[in-house]
Amino acid sequence: MQKDEDGFYTPGALDPPVALVAASNPEEGKPSVNSDLIQSTFEVTVTLADQQLDPNSPLYSAKTFEELGLQPDLLKGIYDMGFSKPSKIQERALPLLLSNPPTNMIGQSQSGTGKTAAFVLTMLSQVDFSLNKPQALCLAPSRELARQIMSVVVAMGKFTNVQTEYAIKDNLPRNATNITAQIIVGTPGTMTDLMRRRVIDVTHIKVFVLDEADNMLDQDGLGDQTLRVKNLLPRGSPVQIILFSATFPDHVRSFAANFAPNANKIELQKEELSVEGIRQFYMDCRNEDHKYDILVSLYSLLTIGQSIIFCQHRHTADRISQRMTAEGHKVASLHGAKDAAERDAIIDHFREGRDKVLITTNVIARGIDILQVNMVVNYDLPLMNEREKGGDGIPDIETYIHRIGRTGRFGRKGISINFVHDKKTWLQMEQIEKALGRKIIRIETNDLDEMEEKMKKALK
Ligand SMILES: Nc1ncnc2c1ncn2[C@@H]1O[C@H](COP(=O)(O)OP(=O)(O)OP(=O)(O)O)[C@@H](O)[C@H]1O
């Protein structure tokens, strides 16, 4: 797993608010209830409204945002973003998060189900806008995710006087002395640095959020740095600690419980971990080179919407993108070895849809929310680090869940395709399939028409 945190901020375009039609399988035969949604070419559509009325959906809620105890200015912000009803995690978490006295929370919900709004609304609710001091800190594992979270803070806080600041590399001048912003979002290394140098005065901090918390607490990942931030928080006054993720593997659960003592917990069962709307496929490639050929042959499908191609190593991402570019295809590559300004420009281009195919590493496996992404390719399956869990060759189930979760956001349909090319990778994929309890369907590599048909059907 890569630990990237560099660079400075250049404002990026955001996805437009949600007003979506996800097309359904006609057999499911649900009529659309929301007439002002875009009509799809498919016979029957399942709208976001339908899903939010289905008690079995993670997007379901029996309540309205008004019933969740939010301030009027924040309600305005939510509606301005195009949200009409809470999702399940928002309905369940918000009343607990906003209760008085504030209580810690460990919250789990599938990828793309609206966890960000739950913790952002909490930070915005707890802050005293008349006090120009840092009051809420939020950590994320990558600068790309920190920037995205900040864009949600700004959008939801549009009708408040909230002031915000980044704690990501190269954002503040070296001689910055004193941050007066109330909400600070960043990555752990830079956050620690700013706290140690007292650029962040911690006296008034009352909320501390970890997004992608299992990753942030993982001893083999960012755990040490995150712990350092926590240890720099004031000891006397209580700080509400909020941990959110789509995954909490067993080996971080007890650590999470110590990190956020006496927390309210919202947990998923193992079989609920992956989102239904993401159809998973695999392709049997002959060898490494054949993987490249197959990727190239998929290009027209990759660009129907947008796609993210995940590789295990930075050099693979670079090599593939250079080769594809030389052969006349338009692709971008993003990884932690690029400098901050470049990383910001690449992700912003992709968000704006100017690039349709992004070749990357685990750096953006988590949290990144780009609604137009309807395909994810695991060019290399995600594997545990050699140091972790006894060795290379063991599939990293959590990273797999997060990677495929870059598509199928908030009720949309998406496709993931795994490339396997030998017995070892086939067995690794079988382990993933078993762990998630969902079938991964084979697609022939030599029949492009069949491939296209299957994929288009999966997106219906
Ligand atoms: N109540 C809502 N109504 C409509 N859209 C929503 C609502 N809540 C969140 N969304 C949208 O759903 C998308 C996914 O939300 P978000 O990024 O918070 O997911 P997440 O649960 O944090 O996912 P991940 O686990 O991948 O980080 C975003 O585009 C967000 O704007």
The ligand as an ORCA input file, in Angstrom:
! r2SCAN-3c Opt
* xyz 0 1
  N     -28.235     11.891      0.511
  C     -27.691     11.929     -0.689
  N     -28.433     12.143     -1.783
  C     -27.847     12.157     -3.019
  N     -26.534     11.969     -3.247
  C     -25.740     11.772     -2.184
  C     -26.268     11.758     -0.846
  N     -25.248     11.536     -0.005
  C     -24.131     11.436     -0.758
  N     -24.417     11.582     -2.062
  C     -23.464     11.499     -3.182
  O     -23.026     10.162     -3.251
  C     -21.695     10.098     -3.729
  C     -20.875      9.185     -2.836
  O     -20.730      9.764     -1.553
  P     -19.384      9.651     -0.711
  O     -18.218     10.026     -1.572
  O     -19.588     10.357      0.552
  O     -19.333      8.081     -0.467
  P     -18.513      7.277      0.636
  O     -19.501      6.465      1.384
  O     -17.621      8.188      1.392
  O     -17.669      6.322     -0.316
  P     -16.167      5.692     -0.148
  O     -16.300      4.542      0.801
  O     -15.834      5.238     -1.529
  O     -15.287      6.778      0.365
  C     -21.194     11.523     -3.780
  O     -21.195     11.952     -5.131
  C     -22.196     12.310     -2.962
  O     -22.339     13.630     -3.433
*
